[in-house]
């Protein structure tokens, strides 16, 4: 029973528990490992000290559960104990923590939306863009739809990121943290220059950030648009044009969190559209599409490229067309 109890004790201290259970585990840990039953204050006795001290603090209510100082104290105690316990127990602790992390936070291998197209269709995108009344957000969302920028990348777009002579965008990818280079489509480039000339004063005041902050209620000192504000504007427009479709609810890691509706269209759907559109225009060249999407693994790009249901249904009809089946049947019957 004492084999995995140290790891269990760590978890109980982290999330709380009854003082009686704490005392039981403290005794079990010190009793299950003779190396820990030594003189108080020695390195080997840290485990017993850690458990009993943490439990007394919980029972006495000397620290607020979930506070930063409480968790920092817990981390320090874990570090001390990790240096005192055997290799076997340390591996068991690692297994417990790893499994808990995977169960709660690891992304699904297959997206929950399955075969649903998470990107905009051509008609949906045009309808969406026509109903954005803000010039700034219209340009911001077009950068996402035409160049596949992530919302965090486009909000921080700086005037120094654009080479105006070559019409190129120098970009630090949010995920890979690497520098990438993209050419800006001519219409988007012209709209960008027009916007910069029109709002030169505001952009200068924002230290060169193109999508400067006016009043996005972000409560931050950053001079550019807050990501959440951009998402809120996106949601308002989507609701306005009646594209606010929900396909599922979230599975929250914490019991105190309410399930959230999962929308088919999000700001990331503009990136889905850009990658799908580029892939179709290059006849499905996945390697080139992966470079455009700034993915190190082309398999990731494949998840972005939407397969239209219309094309799928046509191919199903063609594959199982009755006239072709009868023709095949007659050929087989003649052969026999």
BAPAGU-349887 format. One record per residue: residue number from 1; residue in one letter; x, y, z of N, C-alpha, C, O in turn. Coordinates in steps of 0.1 Angstrom, whole numbers. Example, Ala and Ser with C-alpha at 12.3 -4.5 7.8 and 13.67 -1.06 7.14 Angstrom:
<recs>
REC 1 a 132 -57 78 123 -45 78 132 -33 78 142 -33 85 .
REC 2 s 128 -22 71 137 -11 71 129 0 79 134 11 80 .
</recs>
This chain:
<recs>
REC 1 x 8 -12 0 0 0 0 9 13 0 5 23 -5 .
REC 2 x 20 11 6 29 23 7 37 26 -5 43 37 -6 .
REC 3 x 36 18 -15 44 19 -27 41 32 -34 50 40 -38 .
REC 4 x 28 36 -37 24 48 -44 19 59 -35 13 68 -40 .
REC 5 x 20 57 -22 13 67 -13 20 81 -13 13 91 -10 .
REC 6 x 33 81 -16 39 94 -16 33 103 -27 30 115 -24 .
REC 7 x 32 97 -38 26 105 -49 12 109 -46 8 120 -49 .
REC 8 x 4 100 -40 -9 103 -36 -10 114 -26 -19 122 -26 .
REC 9 x 0 114 -17 0 124 -7 3 138 -13 -4 148 -9 .
REC 10 x 11 138 -23 14 151 -30 1 156 -35 -2 168 -34 .
REC 11 x -7 147 -42 -19 152 -48 -29 156 -38 -36 166 -40 .
REC 12 x -30 149 -27 -40 153 -16 -36 167 -10 -45 175 -8 .
REC 13 x -23 169 -9 -19 182 -3 -23 193 -13 -27 204 -10 .
REC 14 x -21 190 -26 -24 200 -37 -38 204 -37 -41 216 -39 .
REC 15 x -47 194 -36 -61 197 -37 -69 198 -24 -81 201 -24 .
REC 16 x -62 195 -13 -69 196 0 -73 182 4 -72 172 -4 .
REC 17 x -79 181 16 -83 168 20 -85 168 35 -82 178 42 .
REC 18 x -90 158 41 -93 158 56 -80 156 64 -71 149 59 .
REC 19 x -79 163 75 -67 161 84 -65 147 88 -54 142 89 .
REC 20 x -76 139 89 -75 125 93 -67 117 82 -59 109 85 .
REC 21 x -71 120 70 -65 113 58 -50 117 57 -41 109 54 .
REC 22 x -48 130 60 -34 135 60 -25 128 70 -14 124 67 .
REC 23 x -30 127 82 -22 120 93 -20 106 89 -9 101 91 .
REC 24 x -30 99 84 -28 85 80 -17 84 70 -9 75 70 .
REC 25 x -17 93 60 -7 92 49 7 95 55 17 89 50 .
REC 26 x 8 104 64 20 108 70 27 96 77 39 93 75 .
REC 27 x 18 89 84 23 77 91 27 66 82 37 59 84 .
REC 28 x 19 64 71 21 54 62 34 56 54 42 47 52 .
REC 29 x 37 69 51 49 71 43 61 69 52 71 63 47 .
REC 30 x 61 74 64 73 73 73 75 58 77 86 53 79 .
REC 31 x 63 51 78 64 37 81 68 27 70 74 17 73 .
REC 32 x 65 31 58 68 23 46 82 23 41 86 15 33 .
REC 33 x 89 33 46 103 35 41 112 37 53 112 48 59 .
REC 34 x 120 27 57 129 28 69 139 40 67 143 46 77 .
REC 35 x 142 43 55 151 54 53 146 68 57 154 77 60 .
REC 36 x 133 69 59 127 82 63 126 82 78 123 93 83 .
REC 37 x 128 71 85 126 71 100 140 74 107 145 65 113 .
REC 38 x 145 85 105 158 89 111 156 102 119 145 107 121 .
REC 39 x 167 106 123 167 118 132 160 130 125 163 132 113 .
REC 40 x 152 137 132 145 148 126 155 159 121 165 162 128 .
REC 41 x 153 164 109 162 174 104 171 169 94 178 176 87 .
REC 42 x 173 155 93 182 149 83 175 149 70 163 151 69 .
REC 43 x 183 147 60 178 148 46 167 137 43 158 140 36 .
REC 44 x 169 125 49 160 114 47 147 117 53 137 111 50 .
REC 45 x 146 126 63 134 128 71 125 139 65 115 142 70 .
REC 46 x 130 144 54 123 156 48 109 152 44 99 160 45 .
REC 47 x 107 140 38 94 135 34 84 135 45 72 140 43 .
REC 48 x 87 130 57 78 130 68 75 145 72 64 148 75 .
REC 49 x 86 153 73 84 167 77 75 174 67 66 181 71 .
REC 50 x 77 172 54 69 178 44 54 175 45 46 184 46 .
REC 51 x 51 162 47 37 158 47 30 163 60 19 169 59 .
REC 52 x 37 161 72 31 165 84 29 180 85 19 185 90 .
REC 53 x 39 188 80 39 202 81 27 208 72 20 216 76 .
REC 54 x 27 202 60 16 207 51 2 204 56 -7 212 54 .
REC 55 x 1 192 62 -12 188 67 -16 197 79 -28 200 80 .
REC 56 x -6 200 88 -10 209 99 -14 222 94 -23 228 100 .
REC 57 x -8 227 84 -12 240 78 -26 240 73 -33 249 74 .
REC 58 x -29 229 66 -42 227 61 -53 227 72 -63 234 71 .
REC 59 x -50 219 82 -59 217 93 -61 230 101 -73 233 105 .
REC 60 x -51 237 103 -52 250 111 -57 261 102 -61 271 108 .
REC 61 x -57 259 89 -62 270 80 -53 282 80 -58 293 78 .
REC 62 x -40 280 82 -31 291 82 -28 297 69 -24 308 67 .
REC 63 x -31 289 58 -30 294 45 -42 292 37 -49 282 39 .
REC 64 x -45 301 28 -57 300 19 -55 290 8 -45 291 1 .
REC 65 x -64 281 7 -63 271 -4 -63 278 -18 -72 286 -20 .
REC 66 x -54 274 -26 -53 279 -40 -46 292 -41 -44 297 -52 .
REC 67 x -41 297 -30 -33 310 -31 -20 307 -37 -14 296 -37 .
REC 68 x -13 318 -42 0 317 -48 10 313 -38 19 304 -41 .
REC 69 x 10 319 -26 20 315 -16 19 301 -12 29 294 -9 .
REC 70 x 7 296 -11 4 282 -6 10 273 -17 17 263 -13 .
REC 71 x 8 276 -29 12 266 -40 28 267 -41 34 257 -43 .
REC 72 x 33 279 -39 48 280 -39 54 273 -28 65 266 -30 .
REC 73 x 48 273 -17 53 265 -5 52 250 -8 62 242 -5 .
REC 74 x 42 246 -15 40 232 -18 51 228 -28 56 217 -27 .
REC 75 x 54 236 -38 64 233 -48 78 231 -41 85 222 -45 .
REC 76 x 81 240 -32 93 239 -25 94 226 -17 105 220 -16 .
REC 77 x 83 222 -11 83 210 -3 84 198 -12 91 188 -9 .
REC 78 x 78 198 -24 79 187 -34 94 186 -38 99 175 -40 .
REC 79 x 100 197 -41 114 197 -45 123 190 -34 132 182 -37 .
REC 80 x 121 194 -22 129 188 -11 127 173 -10 136 165 -9 .
REC 81 x 114 169 -10 111 155 -9 116 147 -21 121 136 -20 .
REC 82 x 115 153 -33 120 146 -45 135 143 -44 140 133 -50 .
REC 83 x 143 151 -37 157 148 -35 159 138 -24 171 133 -22 .
REC 84 x 149 134 -17 151 125 -6 146 111 -8 151 101 -2 .
REC 85 x 136 109 -17 130 96 -19 138 88 -29 146 93 -36 .
REC 86 x 134 75 -29 141 66 -38 137 68 -52 127 75 -55 .
REC 87 x 145 62 -61 143 64 -76 129 58 -79 122 63 -88 .
REC 88 x 126 46 -73 114 39 -76 102 48 -73 92 49 -81 .
REC 89 x 102 54 -61 91 63 -57 90 76 -65 79 80 -68 .
REC 90 x 102 81 -69 102 93 -78 95 90 -91 88 98 -97 .
REC 91 x 98 78 -97 92 74 -110 77 72 -108 70 76 -117 .
REC 92 x 73 67 -97 58 65 -95 51 79 -94 40 81 -99 .
REC 93 x 58 88 -87 52 102 -86 51 108 -100 41 114 -103 .
REC 94 x 62 106 -108 62 112 -121 50 106 -130 44 113 -137 .
REC 95 x 48 93 -128 37 86 -135 24 92 -132 15 94 -140 .
REC 96 x 22 94 -119 9 100 -114 6 113 -120 -5 116 -124 .
REC 97 x 16 122 -119 15 136 -124 13 136 -139 5 144 -144 .
REC 98 x 20 128 -146 19 127 -161 6 123 -165 0 129 -174 .
REC 99 x 1 112 -159 -13 107 -162 -24 118 -159 -33 119 -167 .
REC 100 x -22 125 -148 -32 135 -145 -32 146 -155 -42 152 -159 .
REC 101 x -20 150 -159 -18 161 -169 -24 157 -182 -31 164 -189 .
REC 102 x -21 144 -187 -27 140 -199 -42 139 -199 -49 142 -209 .
REC 103 x -47 134 -188 -62 132 -187 -69 146 -187 -80 147 -193 .
REC 104 x -63 156 -181 -70 169 -180 -67 179 -191 -75 187 -195 .
REC 105 x -55 178 -196 -51 189 -205 -46 185 -219 -45 193 -228 .
REC 106 x -43 172 -221 -38 168 -234 -48 169 -245 -60 166 -243 .
REC 107 x -44 175 -256 -54 177 -267 -57 164 -274 -49 155 -275 .
REC 108 x -70 163 -278 -74 151 -285 -67 149 -298 -63 159 -305 .
REC 109 x -63 136 -301 -57 133 -314 -66 137 -325 -61 142 -336 .
REC 110 x -78 134 -324 -88 137 -334 -97 149 -329 -102 148 -318 .
REC 111 x -98 159 -337 -106 171 -333 -120 167 -330 -126 158 -337 .
REC 112 x -127 173 -321 -140 170 -317 -150 173 -328 -161 168 -329 .
REC 113 x -146 182 -337 -156 187 -347 -156 177 -359 -164 178 -368 .
REC 114 x -147 166 -358 -148 156 -368 -147 161 -383 -137 168 -386 .
REC 115 x -156 158 -391 -156 162 -405 -163 175 -408 -164 180 -419 .
REC 116 x -167 182 -397 -173 195 -399 -163 205 -404 -152 205 -399 .
REC 117 x -167 213 -413 -158 223 -419 -157 235 -409 -166 243 -407 .
REC 118 x -145 236 -402 -143 247 -393 -140 260 -399 -139 270 -393 .
REC 119 x -137 260 -412 -134 272 -420 -146 278 -426 -156 272 -427 .
REC 120 x -144 291 -430 -155 298 -438 -156 292 -452 -146 288 -458 .
REC 121 x -167 292 -457 -169 290 -471 -167 303 -478 -167 314 -472 .
REC 122 x -166 303 -491 -165 316 -499 -176 326 -496 -174 337 -494 .
REC 123 x -188 320 -497 -200 329 -495 -201 334 -481 -204 346 -478 .
REC 124 x -198 325 -471 -198 329 -457 -188 340 -454 -191 350 -447 .
REC 125 x -176 339 -460 -165 349 -458 -169 362 -463 -168 373 -457 .
REC 126 x -175 363 -475 -179 375 -482 -190 382 -473 -190 394 -472 .
REC 127 x -199 374 -469 -210 379 -461 -205 384 -447 -209 395 -443 .
REC 128 x -195 378 -442 -189 382 -429 -181 395 -431 -183 404 -423 .
REC 129 x -173 396 -441 -165 408 -443 -173 420 -447 -170 431 -443 .
REC 130 x -184 418 -454 -193 429 -458 -200 436 -446 -204 447 -446 .
REC 131 x -201 428 -435 -209 433 -423 -199 438 -412 -204 440 -401 .
REC 132 x -187 439 -415 -177 445 -405 -177 460 -408 -172 465 -418 .
REC 133 x -182 468 -399 -183 482 -401 -170 490 -396 -169 502 -400 .
REC 134 x -162 483 -389 -150 489 -384 -139 487 -395 -136 476 -398 .
REC 135 x -133 498 -399 -122 497 -409 -110 489 -404 -104 481 -411 .
REC 136 x -107 492 -391 -96 485 -385 -98 470 -384 -89 462 -387 .
REC 137 x -109 466 -379 -112 452 -378 -114 445 -391 -111 433 -393 .
REC 138 x -119 452 -401 -121 447 -414 -107 443 -420 -105 432 -426 .
REC 139 x -97 452 -418 -83 449 -422 -77 438 -414 -70 429 -420 .
REC 140 x -79 438 -401 -74 428 -392 -78 414 -396 -70 404 -398 .
REC 141 x -91 412 -398 -97 399 -402 -93 395 -416 -92 383 -419 .
REC 142 x -91 404 -425 -86 401 -438 -72 395 -438 -68 387 -446 .
REC 143 x -64 400 -429 -50 395 -428 -51 380 -423 -43 372 -428 .
REC 144 x -61 377 -415 -62 363 -411 -67 354 -423 -63 343 -425 .
REC 145 x -77 360 -430 -84 352 -441 -75 351 -453 -76 341 -460 .
REC 146 x -66 360 -456 -58 360 -468 -44 354 -466 -37 349 -475 .
REC 147 x -39 356 -453 -25 351 -451 -24 341 -440 -14 336 -436 .
REC 148 x -36 337 -434 -36 327 -424 -30 330 -411 -25 321 -404 .
REC 149 x -29 343 -407 -23 347 -395 -32 343 -383 -44 343 -384 .
REC 150 x -26 339 -372 -33 336 -360 -37 350 -353 -31 360 -356 .
REC 151 x -48 349 -345 -53 362 -340 -43 369 -331 -42 381 -331 .
REC 152 x -35 361 -324 -25 367 -315 -14 374 -324 -7 383 -319 .
REC 153 x -11 368 -335 -1 374 -344 -5 387 -351 2 396 -352 .
REC 154 x -18 387 -355 -22 398 -363 -25 410 -354 -23 422 -358 .
REC 155 x -29 408 -341 -31 419 -332 -19 426 -329 -19 439 -327 .
REC 156 x -7 419 -329 6 425 -326 13 430 -338 25 432 -338 .
REC 157 x 7 431 -350 13 434 -362 19 448 -361 12 458 -358 .
REC 158 x 32 449 -364 39 462 -362 43 467 -376 45 459 -385 .
REC 159 x 44 480 -377 48 486 -390 62 481 -395 64 481 -407 .
REC 160 x 70 478 -386 84 473 -389 83 459 -395 93 454 -400 .
REC 161 x 72 452 -393 71 438 -399 69 438 -414 70 428 -420 .
REC 162 x 66 450 -420 63 451 -434 74 457 -442 79 468 -438 .
REC 163 x 79 450 -452 89 455 -461 81 461 -473 76 454 -481 .
REC 164 x 80 475 -473 71 482 -482 77 482 -496 69 483 -506 .
REC 165 x 90 480 -498 96 479 -511 93 466 -518 90 465 -530 .
REC 166 x 93 455 -510 92 441 -516 77 436 -513 74 425 -518 .
REC 167 x 69 443 -506 55 439 -503 56 426 -495 48 417 -498 .
REC 168 x 65 425 -486 67 413 -478 63 415 -463 65 426 -458 .
REC 169 x 58 404 -457 55 405 -443 65 396 -435 66 384 -438 .
REC 170 x 73 402 -426 82 394 -418 76 391 -405 72 401 -398 .
REC 171 x 74 379 -402 65 375 -391 72 365 -382 79 355 -387 .
REC 172 x 70 367 -369 75 357 -359 63 348 -356 54 352 -349 .
REC 173 x 64 335 -360 53 326 -357 51 324 -343 60 322 -335 .
REC 174 x 38 324 -339 34 323 -325 38 310 -319 42 309 -307 .
REC 175 x 36 299 -327 38 285 -321 52 281 -322 58 276 -312 .
REC 176 x 59 283 -333 73 278 -335 83 288 -330 95 285 -327 .
REC 177 x 79 301 -328 88 311 -323 99 314 -333 110 318 -329 .
REC 178 x 97 311 -346 106 313 -357 102 324 -366 90 327 -367 .
REC 179 x 111 330 -373 108 341 -382 104 335 -396 110 325 -401 .
REC 180 x 93 340 -401 88 336 -414 86 348 -423 85 359 -419 .
REC 181 x 85 345 -436 84 355 -446 72 352 -455 72 341 -461 .
REC 182 x 63 361 -457 51 359 -466 50 372 -475 52 383 -470 .
REC 183 x 45 370 -487 42 381 -495 28 385 -493 19 377 -492 .
REC 184 x 25 398 -493 12 403 -490 5 405 -503 10 412 -512 .
REC 185 x -7 399 -505 -15 401 -517 -17 416 -520 -18 424 -511 .
REC 186 x -17 419 -533 -17 433 -537 -28 441 -531 -26 452 -527 .
REC 187 x -41 436 -532 -52 443 -527 -51 446 -512 -54 456 -507 .
REC 188 x -46 436 -505 -44 437 -490 -33 447 -487 -34 455 -478 .
REC 189 x -23 447 -495 -12 456 -494 -16 471 -496 -13 480 -488 .
REC 190 x -24 473 -506 -30 487 -509 -39 491 -497 -38 503 -493 .
REC 191 x -47 482 -492 -56 486 -481 -48 489 -468 -52 498 -461 .
REC 192 x -37 482 -466 -28 484 -455 -22 498 -456 -22 506 -446 .
REC 193 x -16 502 -467 -10 515 -469 -20 526 -467 -17 536 -461 .
REC 194 x -32 524 -473 -43 534 -471 -47 536 -456 -49 547 -452 .
REC 195 x -47 525 -449 -51 525 -435 -40 532 -427 -43 540 -418 .
REC 196 x -27 529 -430 -16 535 -423 -15 550 -425 -13 558 -416 .
REC 197 x -17 554 -437 -17 569 -441 -29 576 -434 -27 587 -429 .
REC 198 x -40 569 -433 -52 576 -427 -51 577 -412 -56 586 -406 .
REC 199 x -44 567 -406 -43 567 -391 -29 568 -386 -25 562 -376 .
REC 200 x -21 575 -393 -7 577 -390 -4 582 -376 5 577 -369 .
REC 201 x -13 591 -372 -11 597 -358 -14 587 -347 -6 586 -338 .
REC 202 x -24 579 -349 -28 569 -339 -17 558 -338 -14 553 -328 .
REC 203 x -13 554 -350 -3 543 -351 11 548 -344 17 540 -338 .
REC 204 x 14 561 -347 26 566 -341 25 566 -326 34 563 -318 .
REC 205 x 13 570 -321 11 571 -306 11 557 -300 14 555 -288 .
REC 206 x 8 546 -308 8 532 -304 22 526 -306 23 514 -306 .
REC 207 x 32 534 -308 46 530 -310 47 521 -322 56 512 -323 .
REC 208 x 39 523 -333 41 516 -345 32 504 -347 33 498 -358 .
REC 209 x 24 501 -338 15 489 -339 3 494 -348 -4 503 -345 .
REC 210 x 1 486 -359 -9 490 -369 -23 489 -363 -31 498 -365 .
REC 211 x -26 479 -356 -39 477 -350 -39 482 -336 -40 475 -326 .
REC 212 x -38 495 -335 -37 502 -322 -49 501 -314 -60 499 -319 .
REC 213 x -47 502 -301 -58 501 -291 -65 514 -289 -58 524 -287 .
REC 214 x -78 514 -290 -85 527 -287 -91 525 -273 -86 531 -263 .
REC 215 x -102 517 -272 -108 514 -259 -113 500 -260 -125 498 -263 .
REC 216 x -105 490 -258 -110 476 -259 -113 469 -245 -116 457 -245 .
REC 217 x -113 478 -235 -116 473 -221 -107 461 -218 -112 452 -210 .
REC 218 x -95 460 -223 -86 449 -220 -79 451 -206 -73 441 -202 .
REC 219 x -79 462 -201 -73 465 -188 -58 462 -188 -52 456 -179 .
REC 220 x -52 464 -199 -37 462 -201 -31 475 -206 -37 484 -211 .
REC 221 x -18 475 -204 -10 487 -208 -5 485 -223 2 494 -228 .
REC 222 x -8 474 -229 -3 472 -242 -9 481 -252 -21 484 -251 .
REC 223 x -2 486 -262 -7 496 -271 -15 491 -283 -21 498 -290 .
REC 224 x -16 477 -284 -23 471 -295 -36 464 -290 -38 463 -278 .
REC 225 x -44 460 -299 -57 454 -296 -56 442 -288 -47 433 -291 .
REC 226 x -64 441 -278 -64 429 -269 -70 417 -277 -80 419 -284 .
REC 227 x -64 405 -276 -69 393 -284 -83 390 -281 -91 387 -290 .
REC 228 x -87 391 -268 -101 388 -264 -111 398 -270 -122 394 -273 .
REC 229 x -107 410 -271 -115 420 -277 -118 417 -292 -129 419 -297 .
REC 230 x -107 413 -299 -108 409 -313 -118 398 -314 -126 397 -323 .
REC 231 x -117 388 -305 -126 377 -305 -141 381 -303 -150 376 -309 .
REC 232 x -143 391 -294 -156 395 -291 -162 403 -303 -174 401 -306 .
REC 233 x -154 410 -310 -159 417 -322 -163 407 -332 -173 408 -339 .
REC 234 x -154 397 -334 -157 386 -343 -170 380 -340 -179 377 -349 .
REC 235 x -173 376 -327 -185 369 -323 -197 378 -326 -208 373 -330 .
REC 236 x -196 391 -324 -207 400 -326 -211 400 -341 -223 400 -345 .
REC 237 x -201 401 -350 -204 401 -364 -210 387 -369 -219 387 -377 .
REC 238 x -204 376 -364 -209 363 -367 -224 361 -363 -232 356 -370 .
REC 239 x -227 366 -351 -241 366 -347 -250 374 -355 -261 371 -358 .
REC 240 x -245 386 -359 -253 395 -368 -256 389 -381 -267 391 -386 .
REC 241 x -247 381 -387 -250 375 -400 -255 361 -399 -256 354 -409 .
REC 242 x -259 357 -387 -266 344 -385 -257 332 -389 -261 323 -395 .
REC 243 x -244 333 -384 -235 322 -386 -230 316 -373 -219 310 -373 .
REC 244 x -237 319 -363 -232 315 -349 -237 301 -346 -245 298 -337 .
REC 245 x -231 291 -353 -235 277 -351 -227 271 -340 -215 273 -339 .
REC 246 x -233 262 -332 -227 255 -321 -228 240 -324 -239 235 -327 .
REC 247 x -216 233 -323 -216 219 -326 -214 210 -314 -217 198 -315 .
REC 248 x -210 215 -303 -207 207 -291 -205 216 -279 -204 228 -281 .
REC 249 x -204 210 -267 -200 218 -255 -187 213 -250 -183 201 -253 .
REC 250 x -180 221 -243 -166 218 -239 -166 208 -227 -176 207 -219 .
REC 251 x -155 201 -226 -153 192 -214 -143 199 -205 -131 200 -208 .
REC 252 x -148 205 -195 -139 214 -186 -131 205 -177 -135 195 -172 .
REC 253 x -118 209 -175 -109 202 -166 -112 204 -151 -109 195 -143 .
REC 254 x -119 215 -148 -122 218 -134 -137 217 -132 -145 222 -141 .
REC 255 x -141 211 -121 -155 209 -118 -162 222 -116 -174 223 -117 .
REC 256 x -154 232 -112 -160 245 -109 -163 253 -121 -170 263 -121 .
REC 257 x -158 249 -133 -160 256 -145 -172 251 -153 -174 239 -153 .
REC 258 x -180 260 -158 -191 256 -166 -187 252 -180 -178 258 -185 .
REC 259 x -195 243 -186 -192 239 -200 -195 251 -209 -205 259 -207 .
REC 260 x -187 253 -219 -188 264 -228 -193 258 -242 -190 247 -246 .
REC 261 x -201 266 -249 -205 262 -262 -193 262 -272 -186 272 -271 .
REC 262 x -192 252 -280 -181 252 -290 -187 257 -304 -195 250 -309 .
REC 263 x -182 268 -308 -187 274 -321 -180 268 -333 -168 266 -332 .
REC 264 x -187 266 -344 -181 262 -356 -171 272 -361 -160 269 -366 .
REC 265 x -176 285 -361 -167 296 -366 -161 304 -354 -168 309 -346 .
REC 266 x -148 305 -354 -141 313 -345 -131 321 -353 -130 320 -365 .
REC 267 x -123 330 -346 -113 337 -353 -103 328 -361 -97 331 -371 .
REC 268 x -101 316 -355 -92 306 -361 -98 301 -374 -91 295 -382 .
REC 269 x -111 302 -376 -117 297 -388 -113 305 -400 -113 300 -411 .
REC 270 x -108 317 -398 -103 325 -409 -90 320 -414 -87 320 -426 .
REC 271 x -82 314 -404 -69 307 -408 -72 294 -415 -65 291 -424 .
REC 272 x -83 287 -410 -87 275 -417 -90 278 -432 -87 271 -441 .
REC 273 x -98 289 -434 -102 292 -447 -89 295 -456 -88 291 -467 .
REC 274 x -80 303 -451 -68 307 -458 -60 295 -463 -56 294 -474 .
REC 275 x -58 285 -454 -50 273 -457 -58 265 -467 -51 259 -476 .
REC 276 x -71 263 -465 -79 255 -475 -78 262 -488 -76 255 -498 .
REC 277 x -80 275 -489 -81 282 -502 -67 281 -509 -66 279 -521 .
REC 278 x -56 282 -501 -43 281 -507 -40 267 -512 -35 265 -523 .
REC 279 x -45 257 -505 -43 243 -509 -50 240 -522 -45 233 -530 .
REC 280 x -62 245 -523 -70 242 -535 -64 249 -547 -64 244 -558 .
REC 281 x -58 261 -545 -52 269 -556 -39 263 -560 -35 266 -571 .
REC 282 x -33 254 -552 -21 247 -556 -23 233 -559 -14 224 -558 .
REC 283 x -36 229 -562 -39 215 -565 -36 205 -554 -31 194 -557 .
REC 284 x -38 210 -542 -35 201 -531 -21 198 -527 -18 188 -521 .
REC 285 x -12 207 -531 2 206 -527 4 208 -512 4 219 -507 .
REC 286 x 5 197 -505 5 197 -490 18 203 -485 18 211 -475 .
REC 287 x 29 200 -491 42 206 -487 42 221 -488 46 228 -479 .
REC 288 x 37 226 -499 37 241 -501 26 247 -492 29 258 -486 .
REC 289 x 15 240 -490 5 245 -480 10 246 -466 7 255 -459 .
REC 290 x 18 236 -462 24 235 -449 34 247 -447 35 253 -436 .
REC 291 x 41 251 -458 50 262 -457 42 275 -455 45 284 -448 .
REC 292 x 31 276 -463 22 288 -462 16 289 -448 15 300 -442 .
REC 293 x 12 277 -442 6 277 -429 16 279 -418 12 281 -406 .
REC 294 x 29 277 -421 39 278 -412 38 266 -401 40 268 -389 .
REC 295 x 36 255 -407 35 242 -399 48 234 -402 52 233 -413 .
REC 296 x 54 229 -391 66 221 -393 63 207 -398 71 200 -404 .
REC 297 x 50 203 -394 46 190 -398 34 191 -408 24 196 -404 .
REC 298 x 35 186 -420 24 187 -430 12 180 -425 1 183 -430 .
REC 299 x 13 170 -416 1 163 -411 -8 173 -404 -20 171 -404 .
REC 300 x -2 183 -397 -10 193 -390 -18 201 -401 -30 204 -398 .
REC 301 x -12 204 -412 -19 212 -422 -31 204 -428 -41 210 -431 .
REC 302 x -30 191 -429 -40 183 -434 -53 184 -426 -64 183 -431 .
REC 303 x -52 187 -413 -64 189 -404 -71 202 -407 -83 203 -404 .
REC 304 x -63 211 -413 -69 225 -416 -77 225 -429 -86 232 -431 .
REC 305 x -72 216 -439 -78 217 -452 -91 210 -452 -93 198 -450 .
REC 306 x -101 218 -455 -115 213 -455 -118 205 -467 -114 209 -479 .
REC 307 x -125 194 -465 -131 186 -477 -146 190 -478 -154 186 -469 .
REC 308 x -149 196 -489 -163 201 -490 -172 189 -491 -169 179 -498 .
REC 309 x -183 189 -484 -193 178 -485 -199 177 -499 -202 166 -503 .
REC 310 x -199 188 -506 -205 187 -520 -196 178 -528 -201 170 -536 .
REC 311 x -183 180 -528 -174 172 -535 -174 157 -531 -174 148 -539 .
REC 312 x -175 156 -517 -176 142 -512 -189 135 -517 -188 123 -521 .
REC 313 x -200 142 -516 -213 136 -521 -213 132 -535 -218 122 -540 .
REC 314 x -207 141 -544 -206 139 -558 -198 126 -561 -201 118 -569 .
REC 315 x -187 125 -554 -178 113 -556 -185 100 -551 -183 90 -557 .
REC 316 x -193 101 -540 -200 89 -536 -210 85 -546 -212 73 -549 .
REC 317 x -217 95 -551 -227 92 -562 -220 86 -574 -226 77 -580 .
REC 318 x -209 92 -578 -202 86 -589 -197 72 -587 -198 64 -596 .
REC 319 x -192 70 -575 -186 57 -572 -197 46 -571 -194 34 -575 .
REC 320 x -209 50 -567 -219 40 -566 -231 42 -575 -243 39 -572 .
REC 321 x -228 48 -586 -239 51 -596 -245 38 -601 -237 28 -604 .
REC 322 x -258 37 -601 -265 24 -605 -262 19 -619 -260 7 -621 .
REC 323 x -261 29 -628 -258 24 -642 -244 18 -643 -243 8 -651 .
REC 324 x -235 23 -635 -221 17 -636 -221 4 -629 -214 -5 -633 .
REC 325 x -229 2 -618 -230 -11 -612 -236 -21 -621 -232 -33 -621 .
REC 326 x -247 -17 -628 -253 -27 -637 -243 -31 -649 -243 -42 -653 .
REC 327 x -236 -21 -653 -226 -23 -664 -215 -33 -659 -212 -42 -666 .
REC 328 x -210 -31 -647 -201 -41 -641 -207 -54 -639 -200 -64 -642 .
REC 329 x -219 -55 -635 -226 -68 -633 -227 -76 -646 -225 -88 -646 .
REC 330 x -231 -69 -657 -232 -75 -670 -219 -80 -675 -218 -91 -681 .
REC 331 x -208 -72 -672 -195 -77 -677 -190 -89 -669 -185 -98 -675 .
REC 332 x -193 -90 -657 -190 -102 -649 -198 -114 -653 -192 -125 -654 .
REC 333 x -210 -112 -656 -219 -123 -660 -215 -129 -674 -215 -141 -676 .
REC 334 x -210 -120 -683 -205 -124 -696 -192 -132 -694 -189 -142 -702 .
REC 335 x -184 -128 -685 -171 -134 -683 -173 -148 -678 -165 -157 -681 .
REC 336 x -183 -151 -670 -186 -164 -664 -194 -172 -674 -197 -184 -671 .
</recs>
